[in-house]
Amino acid sequence: MSKERKKLSMDEVETAFRNEFQPIQDRFLVQRIPLNLAPSDKTAGVNAPGVYVYWNSQHGVIVVGKSQANSRSRALEHIRDHARGGTLDMATLRGDANAYLLLFNIKAAKDWHWLLGLEAFLETHIDPLIRAGRIG
Amino acid sequence: MTTIKDFQIATERFLKRHWDLRECDGNPPPQWSAVWPLVGGLPNTDKQGCYALLVNDGVKYIGSGVGRGSGRYQECGLGARTATHMRWDKSKKAGLDQRVYVMQQPYTDVTGLITIGFPSGYGYLALALEAFLIAEFRSKGLVNIKSPR
């Protein structure tokens, strides 16, 4: 029998990050952006290397990913490309007022190696609806 | 050329600089294994972690094994990952009936491996260490190429 998936809140996702990465959490800028505002968001630090988490109220954590160039831009490619998981077509999240992007962007390029580690940690600890094919 | 000693020193620096080891459930800091000469059991085969392919004393490539595993083989990343680089040579046997392995293309010049295994639940650290070491030594003989995505 498969284990029932636990739908975490955004607070629980952020707490999981802060608990595990407490010694180095200050190296990350953590932001929550409503998905319908993300395409035009110009906030400082948004367009930076980082790990992204898609979340909405129906599914909880949808997908985890990372970009070593621009996490916001990379995350939005899932919608453009109709990324799928199970019955969900991520393009249907466009305009969802209850969907958010959580970005964990690094503040300094020297910390880029933590992106792979944080992505793997979140992939295995916050139970996304769409799981990565491989880790790392 | 990057040596095993270079890797050991950089790894100690990584662990000291980036992680408060007291937070790792009291586990001692992981260390690179002795050189495995492609004979017998791979060190840390049952753990998630990093491995380095060696040509004599030089490091040619670093990789990581952090797969989820399945069934009774949860978090057994290193054994499965390194197995993709080599095959069991059934025509040869070493002492005590140990298996002998041969490397596959493009690593046929590799003479041995070292591994570092992380405690259960900390496999993600292996990915950060791998990226850190690639950044440190990419210009010094490593053949790794990581996607910039």
HADDOCK unambig.tbl for C-alpha pairs under 7 A between the chains (distance, minus, plus):
assign (segid A and resid 23 and name CA) (segid B and resid 19 and name CA) 6.48 0.50 0.50
assign (segid A and resid 23 and name CA) (segid B and resid 20 and name CA) 6.44 0.50 0.50
assign (segid A and resid 24 and name CA) (segid B and resid 18 and name CA) 6.94 0.50 0.50
assign (segid A and resid 67 and name CA) (segid B and resid 149 and name CA) 5.09 0.50 0.50
assign (segid A and resid 68 and name CA) (segid B and resid 148 and name CA) 5.69 0.50 0.50
assign (segid A and resid 68 and name CA) (segid B and resid 149 and name CA) 5.35 0.50 0.50
assign (segid A and resid 69 and name CA) (segid B and resid 149 and name CA) 6.48 0.50 0.50
assign (segid A and resid 113 and name CA) (segid B and resid 128 and name CA) 4.96 0.50 0.50
assign (segid A and resid 113 and name CA) (segid B and resid 131 and name CA) 4.86 0.50 0.50
assign (segid A and resid 113 and name CA) (segid B and resid 132 and name CA) 5.28 0.50 0.50
assign (segid A and resid 114 and name CA) (segid B and resid 128 and name CA) 5.06 0.50 0.50
assign (segid A and resid 116 and name CA) (segid B and resid 127 and name CA) 5.64 0.50 0.50
assign (segid A and resid 116 and name CA) (segid B and resid 128 and name CA) 5.76 0.50 0.50
assign (segid A and resid 117 and name CA) (segid B and resid 124 and name CA) 4.62 0.50 0.50
assign (segid A and resid 117 and name CA) (segid B and resid 125 and name CA) 5.55 0.50 0.50
assign (segid A and resid 117 and name CA) (segid B and resid 127 and name CA) 5.09 0.50 0.50
assign (segid A and resid 117 and name CA) (segid B and resid 128 and name CA) 4.66 0.50 0.50
assign (segid A and resid 118 and name CA) (segid B and resid 124 and name CA) 6.97 0.50 0.50
assign (segid A and resid 120 and name CA) (segid B and resid 124 and name CA) 5.34 0.50 0.50
assign (segid A and resid 121 and name CA) (segid B and resid 124 and name CA) 5.44 0.50 0.50
assign (segid A and resid 134 and name CA) (segid B and resid 67 and name CA) 6.78 0.50 0.50
assign (segid A and resid 135 and name CA) (segid B and resid 66 and name CA) 6.48 0.50 0.50
assign (segid A and resid 135 and name CA) (segid B and resid 67 and name CA) 6.03 0.50 0.50
assign (segid A and resid 136 and name CA) (segid B and resid 127 and name CA) 6.32 0.50 0.50
